Amino acid sequence: MSDTLTALSAAIIDAPADRTVRLIYADALDESGAPSDALRAEFIRAQIAFESLNDDNPERERLAARCQELFAANWIDWWRPVCAALGLPEPHVPGRGLGSRLKRFLGGEKQPLGAPYKTSPNACSLHSPAHRFAVQFIGGFPEQVYFELFTPSSGVALLPRWATAFPIARLRFGPTCVDDTWQFIDGPHLGKIVELAFDRLTPLTARLMARSPHLAGLPSLKVLLVNNHTDEGVRTLVQNPTWAGLRSLTFTGITSPAALHALAEYCTLEQLEELSFSVGGVPAPPPIPGVVGEIGEAVAEAYNQFITTHIMPPGPINGPDYWPAFFALASSPILPLLRRLRVGEADHGWIIRAAEMLYQAGETDAHFAPFLSDQCVRAVADALNRDKLERLELPRARLSPACREDLLRLFDSRVVFT
């Protein structure tokens, strides 16, 4: 690698979110004259161009296809430097000699191309089952890393070294984090990331994050709230002065009414521009026939703990339970700050589809009242700053036809029903 490429590579690692440096790096690759460098330069430019296009731009499909083609053909060469820097096994490439060809012909070659890694060209990503991590190339580089497991032998133990050798900008963690595992995550490398995601956020994880001095500049946070204390976890997150400049906050899975109340009451994120959460019904824990008394209570509690740790908040949760939470959000200082608000659908079951069919057919009988009332949705809409708002996304099947028509009059093409 030339001195110019080395210097540019260091600049990319130091500022993973800066796309301009990456484009300059692509220009320098072109100047090398090597065909392999030209392909890498094209991949970098194509992925960066893809990021800048709106979802409805027809050029996205062409760029996505080209990125997938380039990744599928060249990922081994692009992944080898990561392996060398981190001490990971290099992807397997069958030998080209006569002996290797003969071995393959006779069935002795058991390792597939690229082993031990598995690739998904459609996502420009690869997975290491042995080290329990997945990596996605974004902006031309292995920028996003998803860690499935917290153990000294898993890939998460390599995170500090990884962040000094390559531009990690997005981190996602699958398991629940506790004190002993937080040591694998926390460090100066967190100061460079643009997006942090937890698939299992407990109040303890939220407190550990809040104490980190390295997250002051975090712009985007995505979390799945688990267990019975989602309101406590939300309160810890949105009151945290460490990331007072947070601009994007996403709650994945079903966000409970209690969590929305906590968000409305305690949020101090004055720079917030994008908020995303999903609503959905949650049934009550089912009775266990023939099991009563203390044993029955213990069984019900075990079931409830499993559900709230792995799937959804504790039930029952019905549509009217969300109405006061929506009114609380409308009265909070959060909504006027937003450029984008997404209220998603967390339950795509047949009941929702059947309700949508009835709405489309003009059914307005009282027992088909919408999951979200017209009044609570309109309160949220009125609280938004219409001069600032760029996009409002709402679940079609959760709203009445009259409510959707009203919102279209207010926001035109800026409102999207999913």
C-alpha positions as CSV (number, residue, x, y, z in Angstrom):
1,M,0.0,0.0,0.0
2,S,1.4,3.4,-0.9
3,D,2.0,6.1,1.6
4,T,-1.0,8.1,0.3
5,L,-3.3,5.1,0.7
6,T,-1.9,4.4,4.2
7,A,-2.5,8.0,5.3
8,L,-6.0,8.0,3.9
9,S,-6.8,4.7,5.5
10,A,-5.7,6.1,8.9
11,A,-8.0,9.1,8.3
12,I,-10.9,6.9,7.5
13,I,-10.4,4.9,10.7
14,D,-10.2,8.1,12.7
15,A,-13.4,9.4,11.3
16,P,-15.6,6.5,10.2
17,A,-18.6,8.6,9.4
18,D,-16.7,10.9,6.9
19,R,-17.6,9.8,3.4
20,T,-15.5,12.5,1.7
21,V,-12.2,10.8,2.9
22,R,-13.5,7.5,1.5
23,L,-14.1,9.1,-1.9
24,I,-10.6,10.5,-1.9
25,Y,-9.4,7.0,-1.0
26,A,-11.3,5.7,-4.0
27,D,-9.6,8.2,-6.3
28,A,-6.2,7.2,-4.9
29,L,-7.0,3.5,-5.6
30,D,-7.9,4.4,-9.2
31,E,-4.5,6.1,-9.6
32,S,-2.7,2.9,-8.7
33,G,-3.7,1.5,-12.0
34,A,-4.3,-2.0,-10.6
35,P,-7.6,-3.6,-11.8
36,S,-8.3,-5.0,-8.3
37,D,-8.0,-1.4,-6.9
38,A,-10.3,-0.1,-9.6
39,L,-13.0,-2.6,-8.5
40,R,-12.6,-1.6,-4.9
41,A,-12.9,2.1,-5.8
42,E,-16.1,1.4,-7.8
43,F,-17.5,-0.5,-4.8
44,I,-16.8,2.4,-2.4
45,R,-18.4,5.0,-4.7
46,A,-21.4,2.8,-5.5
47,Q,-22.2,2.1,-1.8
48,I,-21.8,5.8,-0.9
49,A,-24.0,6.8,-3.8
50,F,-26.6,4.3,-2.7
51,E,-26.7,5.8,0.8
52,S,-27.5,9.3,-0.6
53,L,-30.5,8.2,-2.7
54,N,-34.2,8.3,-1.5
55,D,-36.0,5.0,-1.2
56,D,-38.1,5.7,-4.3
57,N,-35.2,6.6,-6.5
58,P,-35.0,4.1,-9.4
59,E,-31.2,4.3,-9.4
60,R,-31.1,2.5,-6.1
61,E,-31.9,-0.9,-7.6
62,R,-29.1,-0.6,-10.2
63,L,-26.6,0.5,-7.6
64,A,-27.6,-2.2,-5.1
65,A,-27.3,-4.9,-7.8
66,R,-23.8,-3.7,-8.8
67,C,-22.7,-3.6,-5.1
68,Q,-23.9,-7.1,-4.6
69,E,-22.0,-8.3,-7.7
70,L,-18.8,-6.6,-6.7
71,F,-19.0,-7.9,-3.1
72,A,-19.7,-11.5,-4.2
73,A,-16.7,-11.5,-6.5
74,N,-14.1,-9.7,-4.3
75,W,-15.1,-10.0,-0.6
76,I,-12.3,-12.5,0.1
77,D,-9.6,-10.0,-1.0
78,W,-11.3,-7.2,1.0
79,W,-11.7,-9.3,4.1
80,R,-8.2,-10.7,4.2
81,P,-6.6,-7.5,5.7
82,V,-9.1,-7.7,8.6
83,C,-8.2,-11.2,9.3
84,A,-4.5,-10.4,9.3
85,A,-4.9,-7.4,11.7
86,L,-7.1,-9.3,14.1
87,G,-5.6,-12.8,14.0
88,L,-8.7,-14.3,12.5
89,P,-8.5,-17.3,10.1
90,E,-8.3,-16.2,6.5
91,P,-11.1,-17.3,4.1
92,H,-10.3,-20.6,2.4
93,V,-9.4,-20.4,-1.3
94,P,-8.9,-23.7,-3.1
95,G,-5.4,-24.3,-4.5
96,R,-4.8,-24.0,-8.2
97,G,-2.1,-26.7,-8.5
98,L,-2.6,-30.1,-10.1
99,G,-2.7,-31.8,-6.7
100,S,-5.4,-29.5,-5.4
101,R,-7.5,-29.9,-8.5
102,L,-7.1,-33.7,-8.3
103,K,-8.1,-33.6,-4.6
104,R,-11.2,-31.7,-5.4
105,F,-12.0,-34.1,-8.2
106,L,-11.8,-37.1,-5.9
107,G,-13.9,-35.4,-3.3
108,G,-11.1,-34.8,-0.8
109,E,-11.6,-31.0,-0.7
110,K,-14.1,-30.5,2.0
111,Q,-13.8,-26.8,2.7
112,P,-16.1,-24.6,0.6
113,L,-14.8,-21.3,-0.8
114,G,-14.5,-18.6,1.8
115,A,-14.8,-21.0,4.8
116,P,-15.1,-20.5,7.8
117,Y,-17.1,-17.5,6.8
118,K,-20.6,-17.4,5.3
119,T,-21.6,-14.5,3.0
120,S,-24.8,-12.8,2.1
121,P,-24.0,-10.8,-1.0
122,N,-27.5,-9.2,-1.0
123,A,-26.6,-7.4,2.2
124,C,-22.8,-7.2,1.4
125,S,-22.2,-9.0,4.7
126,L,-20.4,-12.0,6.1
127,H,-20.8,-14.1,9.2
128,S,-18.3,-16.0,11.3
129,P,-20.2,-18.8,13.2
130,A,-17.0,-19.7,15.2
131,H,-16.5,-16.2,16.5
132,R,-20.3,-15.3,16.6
133,F,-20.2,-12.0,14.8
134,A,-21.5,-10.7,11.5
135,V,-20.0,-7.8,9.5
136,Q,-21.7,-5.6,6.9
137,F,-19.8,-3.5,4.3
138,I,-21.3,0.0,4.3
139,G,-19.7,2.9,2.4
140,G,-17.2,0.4,0.9
141,F,-15.7,-0.8,4.2
142,P,-16.6,-3.3,7.0
143,E,-18.3,-0.7,8.9
144,Q,-21.1,-2.4,10.9
145,V,-20.5,-5.3,13.3
146,Y,-23.1,-7.4,15.0
147,F,-21.9,-9.4,18.0
148,E,-24.0,-12.4,18.9
149,L,-22.3,-13.5,22.1
150,F,-20.3,-12.1,25.0
151,T,-17.4,-14.4,25.8
152,P,-13.6,-14.0,25.8
153,S,-13.5,-16.4,22.9
154,S,-16.1,-14.6,20.8
155,G,-15.4,-11.7,18.3
156,V,-16.4,-9.1,20.8
157,A,-13.1,-9.5,22.7
158,L,-11.4,-8.2,19.5
159,L,-13.4,-5.0,19.5
160,P,-10.7,-2.6,20.8
161,R,-8.2,-3.9,18.3
162,W,-10.8,-3.9,15.5
163,A,-11.6,-0.2,16.1
164,T,-7.9,0.8,15.7
165,A,-7.5,-1.1,12.4
166,F,-10.7,-0.5,10.6
167,P,-13.5,2.1,10.5
168,I,-16.2,0.7,12.8
169,A,-19.1,3.1,12.7
170,R,-22.1,1.0,13.8
171,L,-22.2,-1.6,16.6
172,R,-25.0,-4.0,17.4
173,F,-25.1,-6.4,20.3
174,G,-27.4,-9.4,20.6
175,P,-27.2,-10.8,24.1
176,T,-28.1,-9.1,27.4
177,C,-25.2,-7.1,28.8
178,V,-24.2,-7.2,32.4
179,D,-21.2,-5.8,34.4
180,D,-18.8,-8.5,33.4
181,T,-19.5,-8.3,29.7
182,W,-19.6,-4.5,29.5
183,Q,-15.8,-4.5,29.8
184,F,-15.7,-6.0,26.2
185,I,-17.8,-3.1,24.9
186,D,-16.7,0.1,26.7
187,G,-13.7,2.0,25.5
188,P,-12.5,5.0,23.5
189,H,-13.7,3.2,20.3
190,L,-17.3,4.0,21.3
191,G,-16.4,7.7,20.7
192,K,-16.2,7.1,16.9
193,I,-19.4,5.2,16.3
194,V,-22.5,6.8,14.7
195,E,-25.0,4.1,15.7
196,L,-25.3,1.9,18.7
197,A,-27.9,-0.9,18.9
198,F,-28.8,-3.4,21.7
199,D,-31.2,-6.3,21.0
200,R,-31.7,-6.9,24.7
201,L,-31.7,-3.7,26.7
202,T,-32.4,-4.1,30.4
203,P,-32.3,-1.2,33.0
204,L,-28.8,-2.5,34.1
205,T,-27.5,-2.2,30.5
206,A,-29.0,1.3,30.3
207,R,-27.2,2.3,33.6
208,L,-23.9,0.8,32.3
209,M,-24.2,2.9,29.1
210,A,-25.1,6.0,31.0
211,R,-21.9,5.8,33.0
212,S,-19.6,5.5,29.9
213,P,-17.6,8.7,29.2
214,H,-17.1,7.6,25.6
215,L,-20.7,8.0,24.3
216,A,-20.9,11.8,24.5
217,G,-21.1,12.3,20.7
218,L,-23.4,9.3,20.0
219,P,-25.9,10.5,17.3
220,S,-28.1,7.3,17.0
221,L,-29.3,4.7,19.4
222,K,-31.5,1.6,18.7
223,V,-32.7,-0.6,21.5
224,L,-35.2,-3.4,22.2
225,L,-36.6,-3.0,25.7
226,V,-37.0,-6.3,27.7
227,N,-38.4,-7.4,31.0
228,N,-41.0,-5.8,33.2
229,H,-39.1,-2.6,33.8
230,T,-39.1,-1.0,30.4
231,D,-40.2,2.4,31.9
232,E,-37.1,2.4,34.1
233,G,-34.8,1.6,31.1
234,V,-36.4,4.4,29.0
235,R,-36.0,6.8,31.9
236,T,-32.3,6.0,32.3
237,L,-31.7,6.5,28.6
238,V,-33.6,9.7,27.9
239,Q,-32.4,11.4,31.1
240,N,-28.8,10.7,30.4
241,P,-26.8,13.9,30.0
242,T,-23.9,12.0,28.4
243,W,-25.6,11.8,25.1
244,A,-27.7,15.0,25.3
245,G,-26.9,15.5,21.6
246,L,-28.6,12.3,20.5
247,R,-30.4,12.9,17.3
248,S,-32.1,9.6,16.5
249,L,-33.8,7.2,19.0
250,T,-35.4,3.9,17.9
251,F,-37.2,1.4,20.1
252,T,-37.5,-1.9,18.3
253,G,-40.1,-4.6,19.0
254,I,-43.3,-3.6,20.8
255,T,-43.0,-0.4,22.8
256,S,-45.3,-0.6,25.8
257,P,-47.5,2.3,26.9
258,A,-45.5,2.5,30.1
259,A,-42.3,3.1,28.1
260,L,-44.0,5.9,26.1
261,H,-45.2,7.5,29.3
262,A,-41.6,7.5,30.6
263,L,-40.3,8.9,27.3
264,A,-42.9,11.8,27.5
265,E,-42.2,12.6,31.1
266,Y,-38.5,12.3,31.4
267,C,-36.9,13.0,28.0
268,T,-34.3,15.7,28.1
269,L,-32.9,15.1,24.6
270,E,-33.1,18.6,23.2
271,Q,-31.3,17.7,19.9
272,L,-33.6,14.8,19.0
273,E,-34.7,14.8,15.4
274,E,-35.9,11.3,14.7
275,L,-38.0,9.0,16.9
276,S,-39.2,5.5,16.0
277,F,-41.3,3.1,18.0
278,S,-43.9,0.3,17.3
279,V,-47.2,-0.4,18.8
280,G,-49.0,-3.8,19.1
281,G,-51.4,-5.8,21.2
282,V,-50.1,-8.2,23.8
283,P,-52.3,-10.9,25.3
284,A,-52.5,-11.7,29.0
285,P,-50.5,-14.7,30.2
286,P,-52.6,-17.8,29.4
287,P,-54.0,-19.8,32.4
288,I,-52.4,-23.2,33.0
289,P,-55.3,-25.7,33.4
290,G,-55.2,-27.5,36.7
291,V,-52.3,-25.5,38.1
292,V,-53.4,-23.2,41.0
293,G,-52.1,-21.7,44.2
294,E,-48.4,-20.9,44.7
295,I,-47.3,-23.4,42.0
296,G,-49.7,-21.8,39.5
297,E,-48.4,-18.3,40.3
298,A,-44.8,-19.5,39.9
299,V,-45.6,-21.0,36.5
300,A,-47.3,-17.9,35.4
301,E,-44.4,-15.7,36.6
302,A,-41.9,-18.0,34.7
303,Y,-43.9,-17.7,31.5
304,N,-44.2,-13.9,31.9
305,Q,-40.5,-13.6,32.5
306,F,-39.7,-15.6,29.4
307,I,-42.1,-13.5,27.2
308,T,-40.8,-10.2,28.5
309,T,-37.1,-11.3,28.1
310,H,-37.4,-12.7,24.6
311,I,-40.4,-11.4,22.8
312,M,-42.6,-8.6,24.1
313,P,-43.6,-6.5,27.1
314,P,-46.0,-8.1,29.7
315,G,-49.6,-8.2,28.8
316,P,-52.4,-7.6,28.4
317,I,-51.9,-4.5,26.2
318,N,-54.8,-3.3,24.1
319,G,-55.3,-0.3,21.8
320,P,-57.0,1.9,24.4
321,D,-53.9,1.4,26.7
322,Y,-51.9,3.4,24.2
323,W,-54.3,6.4,24.0
324,P,-53.2,8.1,27.2
325,A,-49.5,7.5,26.2
326,F,-50.1,9.2,22.9
327,F,-51.7,12.2,24.6
328,A,-48.8,12.3,27.0
329,L,-46.4,12.4,24.1
330,A,-48.4,15.2,22.5
331,S,-48.1,17.3,25.7
332,S,-44.3,16.7,26.0
333,P,-41.6,18.9,24.5
334,I,-40.4,16.0,22.3
335,L,-42.6,16.1,19.2
336,P,-42.0,19.7,18.1
337,L,-38.3,18.8,17.8
338,L,-38.8,16.0,15.3
339,R,-38.1,16.0,11.6
340,R,-39.1,12.3,11.4
341,L,-41.6,10.3,13.5
342,R,-42.2,6.7,12.8
343,V,-44.9,4.7,14.6
344,G,-44.5,1.2,13.3
345,E,-46.7,-2.0,13.3
346,A,-45.2,-4.6,15.6
347,D,-47.9,-7.3,14.9
348,H,-48.5,-8.4,11.3
349,G,-50.9,-11.2,12.3
350,W,-54.0,-12.2,10.4
351,I,-56.2,-10.2,12.8
352,I,-54.6,-7.0,11.6
353,R,-55.0,-8.0,7.9
354,A,-58.6,-8.9,8.5
355,A,-59.3,-5.5,10.2
356,E,-57.7,-3.7,7.3
357,M,-60.0,-5.5,4.9
358,L,-63.0,-4.4,6.9
359,Y,-61.8,-0.8,6.9
360,Q,-61.2,-0.8,3.2
361,A,-64.7,-2.2,2.7
362,G,-66.1,0.7,4.6
363,E,-67.0,-1.1,7.9
364,T,-67.3,1.5,10.7
365,D,-69.3,-0.4,13.3
366,A,-68.3,0.4,16.9
367,H,-66.9,-3.0,17.6
368,F,-64.3,-2.4,14.8
369,A,-63.0,0.8,16.5
370,P,-59.4,1.4,15.5
371,F,-56.5,0.3,17.7
372,L,-55.4,4.0,17.9
373,S,-58.2,6.5,18.4
374,D,-58.6,9.4,16.0
375,Q,-58.3,11.8,18.9
376,C,-55.0,10.5,20.2
377,V,-53.4,10.3,16.7
378,R,-54.7,13.9,15.9
379,A,-53.2,15.1,19.2
380,V,-49.8,13.8,18.1
381,A,-50.2,15.3,14.7
382,D,-51.1,18.7,16.1
383,A,-48.0,18.6,18.4
384,L,-45.6,18.2,15.5
385,N,-43.9,21.2,13.9
386,R,-45.3,21.2,10.4
387,D,-42.6,23.5,9.1
388,K,-39.9,21.2,10.4
389,L,-41.5,17.7,9.8
390,E,-40.1,15.8,6.8
391,R,-41.8,12.4,7.3
392,L,-44.6,11.0,9.4
393,E,-44.9,7.2,9.2
394,L,-47.9,5.4,10.8
395,P,-49.4,1.9,10.7
396,R,-52.3,1.8,8.2
397,A,-54.2,-1.0,9.9
398,R,-54.1,0.8,13.3
399,L,-55.9,3.9,12.0
400,S,-59.4,4.6,10.8
401,P,-60.0,5.6,7.2
402,A,-61.2,9.0,8.4
403,C,-58.1,9.5,10.4
404,R,-55.9,8.7,7.4
405,E,-57.8,11.1,5.2
406,D,-57.4,13.8,7.9
407,L,-53.6,13.3,8.1
408,L,-53.2,13.4,4.3
409,R,-54.9,16.8,4.3
410,L,-52.5,18.0,7.0
411,F,-49.2,16.6,5.7
412,D,-49.8,15.6,2.0
413,S,-46.9,13.4,0.8
414,R,-45.0,13.7,4.1
415,V,-47.3,11.2,5.7
416,V,-46.8,7.5,4.8
417,F,-49.1,4.6,5.9
418,T,-47.3,1.3,6.2
